[in-house]
Amino acid sequence: MKASELDEKFDEDESVLEFFDLSSVRRPGLEQRRVNVDFPVWMIESLDKAAKKFGVSRQSVIKIWLAERLEKEQLT
């Protein structure tokens, strides 16, 4: 398939994923590494309440809040 044909399909909101090999796709700087953090019970309970309120997992709340704080710290 020519690049122009691929561009046309994409511009027409057609899926073009079938034309790519996604088996080796990487997200530079966004690779994940597991860490263990111990929290006091009150923090876990608060995180769980926030997670329920937002309809996401506890892990998502932690990641979002931590990312927000890290971005804020980079600005100062």
mmCIF file of the N, C-alpha and C atoms, coordinates in Angstrom:
data_MODEL
# 
_entry.id   MODEL 
# 
loop_
_atom_site.group_PDB 
_atom_site.id 
_atom_site.type_symbol 
_atom_site.label_atom_id 
_atom_site.label_alt_id 
_atom_site.label_comp_id 
_atom_site.label_asym_id 
_atom_site.label_entity_id 
_atom_site.label_seq_id 
_atom_site.pdbx_PDB_ins_code 
_atom_site.Cartn_x 
_atom_site.Cartn_y 
_atom_site.Cartn_z 
_atom_site.occupancy 
_atom_site.B_iso_or_equiv 
_atom_site.pdbx_formal_charge 
_atom_site.auth_seq_id 
_atom_site.auth_comp_id 
_atom_site.auth_asym_id 
_atom_site.auth_atom_id 
_atom_site.pdbx_PDB_model_num 
ATOM 1   N N  . MET A 1 1  ? 0.844   -1.171 0.000  1.00 0.00 ? 1  MET A N  1 
ATOM 2   C CA . MET A 1 1  ? 0.000   0.000  0.000  1.00 0.00 ? 1  MET A CA 1 
ATOM 3   C C  . MET A 1 1  ? 0.893   1.239  0.000  1.00 0.00 ? 1  MET A C  1 
ATOM 4   N N  . LYS A 1 2  ? 0.517   2.193  -0.784 1.00 0.00 ? 2  LYS A N  1 
ATOM 5   C CA . LYS A 1 2  ? 1.263   3.445  -0.861 1.00 0.00 ? 2  LYS A CA 1 
ATOM 6   C C  . LYS A 1 2  ? 0.920   4.316  0.347  1.00 0.00 ? 2  LYS A C  1 
ATOM 7   N N  . ALA A 1 3  ? 1.849   5.169  0.709  1.00 0.00 ? 3  ALA A N  1 
ATOM 8   C CA . ALA A 1 3  ? 1.651   6.063  1.848  1.00 0.00 ? 3  ALA A CA 1 
ATOM 9   C C  . ALA A 1 3  ? 0.438   6.956  1.628  1.00 0.00 ? 3  ALA A C  1 
ATOM 10  N N  . SER A 1 4  ? 0.215   7.386  0.403  1.00 0.00 ? 4  SER A N  1 
ATOM 11  C CA . SER A 1 4  ? -0.927  8.260  0.116  1.00 0.00 ? 4  SER A CA 1 
ATOM 12  C C  . SER A 1 4  ? -2.245  7.528  0.363  1.00 0.00 ? 4  SER A C  1 
ATOM 13  N N  . GLU A 1 5  ? -2.277  6.215  0.045  1.00 0.00 ? 5  GLU A N  1 
ATOM 14  C CA . GLU A 1 5  ? -3.486  5.424  0.296  1.00 0.00 ? 5  GLU A CA 1 
ATOM 15  C C  . GLU A 1 5  ? -3.725  5.267  1.803  1.00 0.00 ? 5  GLU A C  1 
ATOM 16  N N  . LEU A 1 6  ? -2.646  5.048  2.546  1.00 0.00 ? 6  LEU A N  1 
ATOM 17  C CA . LEU A 1 6  ? -2.745  4.940  3.992  1.00 0.00 ? 6  LEU A CA 1 
ATOM 18  C C  . LEU A 1 6  ? -3.240  6.252  4.596  1.00 0.00 ? 6  LEU A C  1 
ATOM 19  N N  . ASP A 1 7  ? -2.680  7.361  4.124  1.00 0.00 ? 7  ASP A N  1 
ATOM 20  C CA . ASP A 1 7  ? -3.108  8.684  4.589  1.00 0.00 ? 7  ASP A CA 1 
ATOM 21  C C  . ASP A 1 7  ? -4.588  8.910  4.316  1.00 0.00 ? 7  ASP A C  1 
ATOM 22  N N  . GLU A 1 8  ? -5.041  8.499  3.146  1.00 0.00 ? 8  GLU A N  1 
ATOM 23  C CA . GLU A 1 8  ? -6.441  8.684  2.781  1.00 0.00 ? 8  GLU A CA 1 
ATOM 24  C C  . GLU A 1 8  ? -7.359  7.882  3.703  1.00 0.00 ? 8  GLU A C  1 
ATOM 25  N N  . LYS A 1 9  ? -6.988  6.625  3.979  1.00 0.00 ? 9  LYS A N  1 
ATOM 26  C CA . LYS A 1 9  ? -7.783  5.802  4.888  1.00 0.00 ? 9  LYS A CA 1 
ATOM 27  C C  . LYS A 1 9  ? -7.843  6.442  6.277  1.00 0.00 ? 9  LYS A C  1 
ATOM 28  N N  . PHE A 1 10 ? -6.692  6.906  6.752  1.00 0.00 ? 10 PHE A N  1 
ATOM 29  C CA . PHE A 1 10 ? -6.628  7.537  8.067  1.00 0.00 ? 10 PHE A CA 1 
ATOM 30  C C  . PHE A 1 10 ? -7.490  8.792  8.107  1.00 0.00 ? 10 PHE A C  1 
ATOM 31  N N  . ASP A 1 11 ? -7.378  9.612  7.074  1.00 0.00 ? 11 ASP A N  1 
ATOM 32  C CA . ASP A 1 11 ? -8.154  10.849 7.025  1.00 0.00 ? 11 ASP A CA 1 
ATOM 33  C C  . ASP A 1 11 ? -9.654  10.595 6.967  1.00 0.00 ? 11 ASP A C  1 
ATOM 34  N N  . GLU A 1 12 ? -10.036 9.430  6.465  1.00 0.00 ? 12 GLU A N  1 
ATOM 35  C CA . GLU A 1 12 ? -11.457 9.074  6.381  1.00 0.00 ? 12 GLU A CA 1 
ATOM 36  C C  . GLU A 1 12 ? -11.914 8.306  7.629  1.00 0.00 ? 12 GLU A C  1 
ATOM 37  N N  . ASP A 1 13 ? -11.111 8.362  8.687  1.00 0.00 ? 13 ASP A N  1 
ATOM 38  C CA . ASP A 1 13 ? -11.413 7.718  9.971  1.00 0.00 ? 13 ASP A CA 1 
ATOM 39  C C  . ASP A 1 13 ? -11.537 6.202  9.876  1.00 0.00 ? 13 ASP A C  1 
ATOM 40  N N  . GLU A 1 14 ? -10.853 5.608  8.900  1.00 0.00 ? 14 GLU A N  1 
ATOM 41  C CA . GLU A 1 14 ? -10.813 4.152  8.810  1.00 0.00 ? 14 GLU A CA 1 
ATOM 42  C C  . GLU A 1 14 ? -9.646  3.654  9.648  1.00 0.00 ? 14 GLU A C  1 
ATOM 43  N N  . SER A 1 15 ? -9.781  2.473  10.194 1.00 0.00 ? 15 SER A N  1 
ATOM 44  C CA . SER A 1 15 ? -8.692  1.891  10.979 1.00 0.00 ? 15 SER A CA 1 
ATOM 45  C C  . SER A 1 15 ? -7.539  1.514  10.062 1.00 0.00 ? 15 SER A C  1 
ATOM 46  N N  . VAL A 1 16 ? -6.347  1.893  10.444 1.00 0.00 ? 16 VAL A N  1 
ATOM 47  C CA . VAL A 1 16 ? -5.162  1.547  9.658  1.00 0.00 ? 16 VAL A CA 1 
ATOM 48  C C  . VAL A 1 16 ? -4.214  0.651  10.457 1.00 0.00 ? 16 VAL A C  1 
ATOM 49  N N  . LEU A 1 17 ? -4.634  0.217  11.638 1.00 0.00 ? 17 LEU A N  1 
ATOM 50  C CA . LEU A 1 17 ? -3.771  -0.581 12.506 1.00 0.00 ? 17 LEU A CA 1 
ATOM 51  C C  . LEU A 1 17 ? -3.356  -1.901 11.874 1.00 0.00 ? 17 LEU A C  1 
ATOM 52  N N  . GLU A 1 18 ? -4.198  -2.454 11.034 1.00 0.00 ? 18 GLU A N  1 
ATOM 53  C CA . GLU A 1 18 ? -3.877  -3.737 10.410 1.00 0.00 ? 18 GLU A CA 1 
ATOM 54  C C  . GLU A 1 18 ? -2.631  -3.659 9.530  1.00 0.00 ? 18 GLU A C  1 
ATOM 55  N N  . PHE A 1 19 ? -2.224  -2.477 9.156  1.00 0.00 ? 19 PHE A N  1 
ATOM 56  C CA . PHE A 1 19 ? -1.072  -2.293 8.286  1.00 0.00 ? 19 PHE A CA 1 
ATOM 57  C C  . PHE A 1 19 ? 0.238   -2.092 9.055  1.00 0.00 ? 19 PHE A C  1 
ATOM 58  N N  . PHE A 1 20 ? 0.177   -2.187 10.377 1.00 0.00 ? 20 PHE A N  1 
ATOM 59  C CA . PHE A 1 20 ? 1.355   -1.976 11.207 1.00 0.00 ? 20 PHE A CA 1 
ATOM 60  C C  . PHE A 1 20 ? 1.641   -3.190 12.076 1.00 0.00 ? 20 PHE A C  1 
ATOM 61  N N  . ASP A 1 21 ? 2.910   -3.445 12.323 1.00 0.00 ? 21 ASP A N  1 
ATOM 62  C CA . ASP A 1 21 ? 3.318   -4.503 13.241 1.00 0.00 ? 21 ASP A CA 1 
ATOM 63  C C  . ASP A 1 21 ? 3.482   -3.867 14.617 1.00 0.00 ? 21 ASP A C  1 
ATOM 64  N N  . LEU A 1 22 ? 2.537   -4.131 15.504 1.00 0.00 ? 22 LEU A N  1 
ATOM 65  C CA . LEU A 1 22 ? 2.543   -3.505 16.823 1.00 0.00 ? 22 LEU A CA 1 
ATOM 66  C C  . LEU A 1 22 ? 3.205   -4.375 17.884 1.00 0.00 ? 22 LEU A C  1 
ATOM 67  N N  . SER A 1 23 ? 3.777   -5.499 17.468 1.00 0.00 ? 23 SER A N  1 
ATOM 68  C CA . SER A 1 23 ? 4.350   -6.433 18.440 1.00 0.00 ? 23 SER A CA 1 
ATOM 69  C C  . SER A 1 23 ? 5.578   -5.883 19.158 1.00 0.00 ? 23 SER A C  1 
ATOM 70  N N  . SER A 1 24 ? 6.244   -4.935 18.557 1.00 0.00 ? 24 SER A N  1 
ATOM 71  C CA . SER A 1 24 ? 7.459   -4.409 19.186 1.00 0.00 ? 24 SER A CA 1 
ATOM 72  C C  . SER A 1 24 ? 7.346   -2.919 19.516 1.00 0.00 ? 24 SER A C  1 
ATOM 73  N N  . VAL A 1 25 ? 6.129   -2.430 19.632 1.00 0.00 ? 25 VAL A N  1 
ATOM 74  C CA . VAL A 1 25 ? 5.923   -1.018 19.931 1.00 0.00 ? 25 VAL A CA 1 
ATOM 75  C C  . VAL A 1 25 ? 6.380   -0.716 21.359 1.00 0.00 ? 25 VAL A C  1 
ATOM 76  N N  . ARG A 1 26 ? 7.085   0.367  21.522 1.00 0.00 ? 26 ARG A N  1 
ATOM 77  C CA . ARG A 1 26 ? 7.572   0.802  22.834 1.00 0.00 ? 26 ARG A CA 1 
ATOM 78  C C  . ARG A 1 26 ? 7.113   2.232  23.062 1.00 0.00 ? 26 ARG A C  1 
ATOM 79  N N  . ARG A 1 27 ? 7.001   2.592  24.312 1.00 0.00 ? 27 ARG A N  1 
ATOM 80  C CA . ARG A 1 27 ? 6.644   3.957  24.686 1.00 0.00 ? 27 ARG A CA 1 
ATOM 81  C C  . ARG A 1 27 ? 7.821   4.552  25.462 1.00 0.00 ? 27 ARG A C  1 
ATOM 82  N N  . PRO A 1 28 ? 8.787   5.157  24.771 1.00 0.00 ? 28 PRO A N  1 
ATOM 83  C CA . PRO A 1 28 ? 9.979   5.677  25.447 1.00 0.00 ? 28 PRO A CA 1 
ATOM 84  C C  . PRO A 1 28 ? 9.629   6.611  26.598 1.00 0.00 ? 28 PRO A C  1 
ATOM 85  N N  . GLY A 1 29 ? 10.238  6.361  27.717 1.00 0.00 ? 29 GLY A N  1 
ATOM 86  C CA . GLY A 1 29 ? 10.000  7.176  28.900 1.00 0.00 ? 29 GLY A CA 1 
ATOM 87  C C  . GLY A 1 29 ? 8.742   6.788  29.651 1.00 0.00 ? 29 GLY A C  1 
ATOM 88  N N  . LEU A 1 30 ? 7.947   5.888  29.097 1.00 0.00 ? 30 LEU A N  1 
ATOM 89  C CA . LEU A 1 30 ? 6.710   5.489  29.755 1.00 0.00 ? 30 LEU A CA 1 
ATOM 90  C C  . LEU A 1 30 ? 6.704   4.005  30.095 1.00 0.00 ? 30 LEU A C  1 
ATOM 91  N N  . GLU A 1 31 ? 7.869   3.367  29.999 1.00 0.00 ? 31 GLU A N  1 
ATOM 92  C CA . GLU A 1 31 ? 7.945   1.967  30.398 1.00 0.00 ? 31 GLU A CA 1 
ATOM 93  C C  . GLU A 1 31 ? 7.568   1.874  31.873 1.00 0.00 ? 31 GLU A C  1 
ATOM 94  N N  . GLN A 1 32 ? 7.031   0.748  32.244 1.00 0.00 ? 32 GLN A N  1 
ATOM 95  C CA . GLN A 1 32 ? 6.595   0.603  33.624 1.00 0.00 ? 32 GLN A CA 1 
ATOM 96  C C  . GLN A 1 32 ? 7.590   -0.226 34.424 1.00 0.00 ? 32 GLN A C  1 
ATOM 97  N N  . ARG A 1 33 ? 7.718   0.122  35.683 1.00 0.00 ? 33 ARG A N  1 
ATOM 98  C CA . ARG A 1 33 ? 8.530   -0.625 36.630 1.00 0.00 ? 33 ARG A CA 1 
ATOM 99  C C  . ARG A 1 33 ? 7.741   -0.720 37.917 1.00 0.00 ? 33 ARG A C  1 
ATOM 100 N N  . ARG A 1 34 ? 7.702   -1.901 38.473 1.00 0.00 ? 34 ARG A N  1 
ATOM 101 C CA . ARG A 1 34 ? 6.927   -2.128 39.691 1.00 0.00 ? 34 ARG A CA 1 
ATOM 102 C C  . ARG A 1 34 ? 7.701   -1.622 40.907 1.00 0.00 ? 34 ARG A C  1 
ATOM 103 N N  . VAL A 1 35 ? 6.982   -0.921 41.790 1.00 0.00 ? 35 VAL A N  1 
ATOM 104 C CA . VAL A 1 35 ? 7.542   -0.496 43.079 1.00 0.00 ? 35 VAL A CA 1 
ATOM 105 C C  . VAL A 1 35 ? 6.546   -0.861 44.168 1.00 0.00 ? 35 VAL A C  1 
ATOM 106 N N  . ASN A 1 36 ? 7.045   -1.099 45.332 1.00 0.00 ? 36 ASN A N  1 
ATOM 107 C CA . ASN A 1 36 ? 6.186   -1.386 46.482 1.00 0.00 ? 36 ASN A CA 1 
ATOM 108 C C  . ASN A 1 36 ? 6.273   -0.225 47.456 1.00 0.00 ? 36 ASN A C  1 
ATOM 109 N N  . VAL A 1 37 ? 5.120   0.240  47.888 1.00 0.00 ? 37 VAL A N  1 
ATOM 110 C CA . VAL A 1 37 ? 5.053   1.345  48.836 1.00 0.00 ? 37 VAL A CA 1 
ATOM 111 C C  . VAL A 1 37 ? 4.089   0.941  49.945 1.00 0.00 ? 37 VAL A C  1 
ATOM 112 N N  . ASP A 1 38 ? 4.516   1.122  51.165 1.00 0.00 ? 38 ASP A N  1 
ATOM 113 C CA . ASP A 1 38 ? 3.648   0.836  52.306 1.00 0.00 ? 38 ASP A CA 1 
ATOM 114 C C  . ASP A 1 38 ? 2.948   2.122  52.727 1.00 0.00 ? 38 ASP A C  1 
ATOM 115 N N  . PHE A 1 39 ? 1.614   2.056  52.868 1.00 0.00 ? 39 PHE A N  1 
ATOM 116 C CA . PHE A 1 39 ? 0.816   3.195  53.294 1.00 0.00 ? 39 PHE A CA 1 
ATOM 117 C C  . PHE A 1 39 ? 0.124   2.867  54.606 1.00 0.00 ? 39 PHE A C  1 
ATOM 118 N N  . PRO A 1 40 ? -0.083  3.869  55.441 1.00 0.00 ? 40 PRO A N  1 
ATOM 119 C CA . PRO A 1 40 ? -0.893  3.638  56.636 1.00 0.00 ? 40 PRO A CA 1 
ATOM 120 C C  . PRO A 1 40 ? -2.333  3.330  56.215 1.00 0.00 ? 40 PRO A C  1 
ATOM 121 N N  . VAL A 1 41 ? -3.043  2.615  57.062 1.00 0.00 ? 41 VAL A N  1 
ATOM 122 C CA . VAL A 1 41 ? -4.409  2.186  56.763 1.00 0.00 ? 41 VAL A CA 1 
ATOM 123 C C  . VAL A 1 41 ? -5.302  3.376  56.409 1.00 0.00 ? 41 VAL A C  1 
ATOM 124 N N  . TRP A 1 42 ? -5.162  4.487  57.125 1.00 0.00 ? 42 TRP A N  1 
ATOM 125 C CA . TRP A 1 42 ? -6.029  5.634  56.867 1.00 0.00 ? 42 TRP A CA 1 
ATOM 126 C C  . TRP A 1 42 ? -5.847  6.163  55.451 1.00 0.00 ? 42 TRP A C  1 
ATOM 127 N N  . MET A 1 43 ? -4.614  6.103  54.935 1.00 0.00 ? 43 MET A N  1 
ATOM 128 C CA . MET A 1 43 ? -4.359  6.559  53.565 1.00 0.00 ? 43 MET A CA 1 
ATOM 129 C C  . MET A 1 43 ? -5.019  5.628  52.548 1.00 0.00 ? 43 MET A C  1 
ATOM 130 N N  . ILE A 1 44 ? -4.900  4.340  52.789 1.00 0.00 ? 44 ILE A N  1 
ATOM 131 C CA . ILE A 1 44 ? -5.509  3.364  51.887 1.00 0.00 ? 44 ILE A CA 1 
ATOM 132 C C  . ILE A 1 44 ? -7.019  3.546  51.864 1.00 0.00 ? 44 ILE A C  1 
ATOM 133 N N  . GLU A 1 45 ? -7.615  3.749  53.021 1.00 0.00 ? 45 GLU A N  1 
ATOM 134 C CA . GLU A 1 45 ? -9.059  3.972  53.088 1.00 0.00 ? 45 GLU A CA 1 
ATOM 135 C C  . GLU A 1 45 ? -9.457  5.238  52.333 1.00 0.00 ? 45 GLU A C  1 
ATOM 136 N N  . SER A 1 46 ? -8.660  6.286  52.471 1.00 0.00 ? 46 SER A N  1 
ATOM 137 C CA . SER A 1 46 ? -8.936  7.536  51.752 1.00 0.00 ? 46 SER A CA 1 
ATOM 138 C C  . SER A 1 46 ? -8.763  7.353  50.247 1.00 0.00 ? 46 SER A C  1 
ATOM 139 N N  . LEU A 1 47 ? -7.732  6.635  49.866 1.00 0.00 ? 47 LEU A N  1 
ATOM 140 C CA . LEU A 1 47 ? -7.514  6.350  48.443 1.00 0.00 ? 47 LEU A CA 1 
ATOM 141 C C  . LEU A 1 47 ? -8.675  5.542  47.870 1.00 0.00 ? 47 LEU A C  1 
ATOM 142 N N  . ASP A 1 48 ? -9.144  4.567  48.630 1.00 0.00 ? 48 ASP A N  1 
ATOM 143 C CA . ASP A 1 48 ? -10.265 3.741  48.177 1.00 0.00 ? 48 ASP A CA 1 
ATOM 144 C C  . ASP A 1 48 ? -11.539 4.568  48.016 1.00 0.00 ? 48 ASP A C  1 
ATOM 145 N N  . LYS A 1 49 ? -11.768 5.505  48.924 1.00 0.00 ? 49 LYS A N  1 
ATOM 146 C CA . LYS A 1 49 ? -12.940 6.382  48.808 1.00 0.00 ? 49 LYS A CA 1 
ATOM 147 C C  . LYS A 1 49 ? -12.839 7.241  47.548 1.00 0.00 ? 49 LYS A C  1 
ATOM 148 N N  . ALA A 1 50 ? -11.651 7.784  47.304 1.00 0.00 ? 50 ALA A N  1 
ATOM 149 C CA . ALA A 1 50 ? -11.454 8.607  46.104 1.00 0.00 ? 50 ALA A CA 1 
ATOM 150 C C  . ALA A 1 50 ? -11.619 7.758  44.844 1.00 0.00 ? 50 ALA A C  1 
ATOM 151 N N  . ALA A 1 51 ? -11.077 6.557  44.863 1.00 0.00 ? 51 ALA A N  1 
ATOM 152 C CA . ALA A 1 51 ? -11.181 5.668  43.707 1.00 0.00 ? 51 ALA A CA 1 
ATOM 153 C C  . ALA A 1 51 ? -12.638 5.349  43.401 1.00 0.00 ? 51 ALA A C  1 
ATOM 154 N N  . LYS A 1 52 ? -13.404 5.079  44.443 1.00 0.00 ? 52 LYS A N  1 
ATOM 155 C CA . LYS A 1 52 ? -14.827 4.779  44.261 1.00 0.00 ? 52 LYS A CA 1 
ATOM 156 C C  . LYS A 1 52 ? -15.566 5.998  43.709 1.00 0.00 ? 52 LYS A C  1 
ATOM 157 N N  . LYS A 1 53 ? -15.236 7.171  44.242 1.00 0.00 ? 53 LYS A N  1 
ATOM 158 C CA . LYS A 1 53 ? -15.868 8.416  43.798 1.00 0.00 ? 53 LYS A CA 1 
ATOM 159 C C  . LYS A 1 53 ? -15.617 8.661  42.313 1.00 0.00 ? 53 LYS A C  1 
ATOM 160 N N  . PHE A 1 54 ? -14.375 8.416  41.865 1.00 0.00 ? 54 PHE A N  1 
ATOM 161 C CA . PHE A 1 54 ? -14.005 8.670  40.473 1.00 0.00 ? 54 PHE A CA 1 
ATOM 162 C C  . PHE A 1 54 ? -14.273 7.475  39.556 1.00 0.00 ? 54 PHE A C  1 
ATOM 163 N N  . GLY A 1 55 ? -14.588 6.335  40.145 1.00 0.00 ? 55 GLY A N  1 
ATOM 164 C CA . GLY A 1 55 ? -14.860 5.145  39.350 1.00 0.00 ? 55 GLY A CA 1 
ATOM 165 C C  . GLY A 1 55 ? -13.625 4.550  38.706 1.00 0.00 ? 55 GLY A C  1 
ATOM 166 N N  . VAL A 1 56 ? -12.512 4.637  39.414 1.00 0.00 ? 56 VAL A N  1 
ATOM 167 C CA . VAL A 1 56 ? -11.250 4.082  38.920 1.00 0.00 ? 56 VAL A CA 1 
ATOM 168 C C  . VAL A 1 56 ? -10.620 3.235  40.016 1.00 0.00 ? 56 VAL A C  1 
ATOM 169 N N  . SER A 1 57 ? -9.498  2.626  39.707 1.00 0.00 ? 57 SER A N  1 
ATOM 170 C CA . SER A 1 57 ? -8.813  1.806  40.702 1.00 0.00 ? 57 SER A CA 1 
ATOM 171 C C  . SER A 1 57 ? -7.990  2.671  41.658 1.00 0.00 ? 57 SER A C  1 
ATOM 172 N N  . ARG A 1 58 ? -7.631  2.085  42.782 1.00 0.00 ? 58 ARG A N  1 
ATOM 173 C CA . ARG A 1 58 ? -6.759  2.759  43.745 1.00 0.00 ? 58 ARG A CA 1 
ATOM 174 C C  . ARG A 1 58 ? -5.446  3.137  43.062 1.00 0.00 ? 58 ARG A C  1 
ATOM 175 N N  . GLN A 1 59 ? -4.909  2.215  42.279 1.00 0.00 ? 59 GLN A N  1 
ATOM 176 C CA . GLN A 1 59 ? -3.644  2.463  41.587 1.00 0.00 ? 59 GLN A CA 1 
ATOM 177 C C  . GLN A 1 59 ? -3.751  3.666  40.659 1.00 0.00 ? 59 GLN A C  1 
ATOM 178 N N  . SER A 1 60 ? -4.878  3.807  39.980 1.00 0.00 ? 60 SER A N  1 
ATOM 179 C CA . SER A 1 60 ? -5.071  4.952  39.085 1.00 0.00 ? 60 SER A CA 1 
ATOM 180 C C  . SER A 1 60 ? -5.063  6.261  39.851 1.00 0.00 ? 60 SER A C  1 
ATOM 181 N N  . VAL A 1 61 ? -5.710  6.284  40.996 1.00 0.00 ? 61 VAL A N  1 
ATOM 182 C CA . VAL A 1 61 ? -5.730  7.492  41.822 1.00 0.00 ? 61 VAL A CA 1 
ATOM 183 C C  . VAL A 1 61 ? -4.303  7.864  42.236 1.00 0.00 ? 61 VAL A C  1 
ATOM 184 N N  . ILE A 1 62 ? -3.560  6.880  42.695 1.00 0.00 ? 62 ILE A N  1 
ATOM 185 C CA . ILE A 1 62 ? -2.184  7.129  43.126 1.00 0.00 ? 62 ILE A CA 1 
ATOM 186 C C  . ILE A 1 62 ? -1.356  7.675  41.964 1.00 0.00 ? 62 ILE A C  1 
ATOM 187 N N  . LYS A 1 63 ? -1.461  7.045  40.807 1.00 0.00 ? 63 LYS A N  1 
ATOM 188 C CA . LYS A 1 63 ? -0.680  7.486  39.645 1.00 0.00 ? 63 LYS A CA 1 
ATOM 189 C C  . LYS A 1 63 ? -1.048  8.903  39.213 1.00 0.00 ? 63 LYS A C  1 
ATOM 190 N N  . ILE A 1 64 ? -2.351  9.179  39.159 1.00 0.00 ? 64 ILE A N  1 
ATOM 191 C CA . ILE A 1 64 ? -2.799  10.508 38.724 1.00 0.00 ? 64 ILE A CA 1 
ATOM 192 C C  . ILE A 1 64 ? -2.332  11.577 39.690 1.00 0.00 ? 64 ILE A C  1 
ATOM 193 N N  . TRP A 1 65 ? -2.569  11.352 40.987 1.00 0.00 ? 65 TRP A N  1 
ATOM 194 C CA . TRP A 1 65 ? -2.182  12.353 41.976 1.00 0.00 ? 65 TRP A CA 1 
ATOM 195 C C  . TRP A 1 65 ? -0.673  12.533 42.036 1.00 0.00 ? 65 TRP A C  1 
ATOM 196 N N  . LEU A 1 66 ? 0.054   11.454 41.933 1.00 0.00 ? 66 LEU A N  1 
ATOM 197 C CA . LEU A 1 66 ? 1.507   11.557 41.960 1.00 0.00 ? 66 LEU A CA 1 
ATOM 198 C C  . LEU A 1 66 ? 2.029   12.289 40.721 1.00 0.00 ? 66 LEU A C  1 
ATOM 199 N N  . ALA A 1 67 ? 1.457   11.995 39.562 1.00 0.00 ? 67 ALA A N  1 
ATOM 200 C CA . ALA A 1 67 ? 1.855   12.682 38.327 1.00 0.00 ? 67 ALA A CA 1 
ATOM 201 C C  . ALA A 1 67 ? 1.571   14.177 38.428 1.00 0.00 ? 67 ALA A C  1 
ATOM 202 N N  . GLU A 1 68 ? 0.394   14.532 38.971 1.00 0.00 ? 68 GLU A N  1 
ATOM 203 C CA . GLU A 1 68 ? 0.056   15.947 39.140 1.00 0.00 ? 68 GLU A CA 1 
ATOM 204 C C  . GLU A 1 68 ? 1.064   16.646 40.031 1.00 0.00 ? 68 GLU A C  1 
ATOM 205 N N  . ARG A 1 69 ? 1.434   16.004 41.112 1.00 0.00 ? 69 ARG A N  1 
ATOM 206 C CA . ARG A 1 69 ? 2.388   16.608 42.054 1.00 0.00 ? 69 ARG A CA 1 
ATOM 207 C C  . ARG A 1 69 ? 3.776   16.751 41.422 1.00 0.00 ? 69 ARG A C  1 
ATOM 208 N N  . LEU A 1 70 ? 4.195   15.719 40.696 1.00 0.00 ? 70 LEU A N  1 
ATOM 209 C CA . LEU A 1 70 ? 5.504   15.782 40.050 1.00 0.00 ? 70 LEU A CA 1 
ATOM 210 C C  . LEU A 1 70 ? 5.548   16.880 38.990 1.00 0.00 ? 70 LEU A C  1 
ATOM 211 N N  . GLU A 1 71 ? 4.469   17.053 38.243 1.00 0.00 ? 71 GLU A N  1 
ATOM 212 C CA . GLU A 1 71 ? 4.413   18.137 37.256 1.00 0.00 ? 71 GLU A CA 1 
ATOM 213 C C  . GLU A 1 71 ? 4.490   19.494 37.940 1.00 0.00 ? 71 GLU A C  1 
ATOM 214 N N  . LYS A 1 72 ? 3.761   19.622 39.046 1.00 0.00 ? 72 LYS A N  1 
ATOM 215 C CA . LYS A 1 72 ? 3.779   20.863 39.811 1.00 0.00 ? 72 LYS A CA 1 
ATOM 216 C C  . LYS A 1 72 ? 5.186   21.175 40.311 1.00 0.00 ? 72 LYS A C  1 
ATOM 217 N N  . GLU A 1 73 ? 5.875   20.164 40.818 1.00 0.00 ? 73 GLU A N  1 
ATOM 218 C CA . GLU A 1 73 ? 7.234   20.355 41.332 1.00 0.00 ? 73 GLU A CA 1 
ATOM 219 C C  . GLU A 1 73 ? 8.209   20.752 40.228 1.00 0.00 ? 73 GLU A C  1 
ATOM 220 N N  . GLN A 1 74 ? 7.989   20.258 39.021 1.00 0.00 ? 74 GLN A N  1 
ATOM 221 C CA . GLN A 1 74 ? 8.875   20.598 37.900 1.00 0.00 ? 74 GLN A CA 1 
ATOM 222 C C  . GLN A 1 74 ? 8.729   22.056 37.481 1.00 0.00 ? 74 GLN A C  1 
ATOM 223 N N  . LEU A 1 75 ? 7.565   22.625 37.744 1.00 0.00 ? 75 LEU A N  1 
ATOM 224 C CA . LEU A 1 75 ? 7.311   24.008 37.363 1.00 0.00 ? 75 LEU A CA 1 
ATOM 225 C C  . LEU A 1 75 ? 7.963   24.997 38.312 1.00 0.00 ? 75 LEU A C  1 
ATOM 226 N N  . THR A 1 76 ? 8.328   24.536 39.503 1.00 0.00 ? 76 THR A N  1 
ATOM 227 C CA . THR A 1 76 ? 8.915   25.468 40.490 1.00 0.00 ? 76 THR A CA 1 
ATOM 228 C C  . THR A 1 76 ? 10.417  25.402 40.479 1.00 0.00 ? 76 THR A C  1 
# 
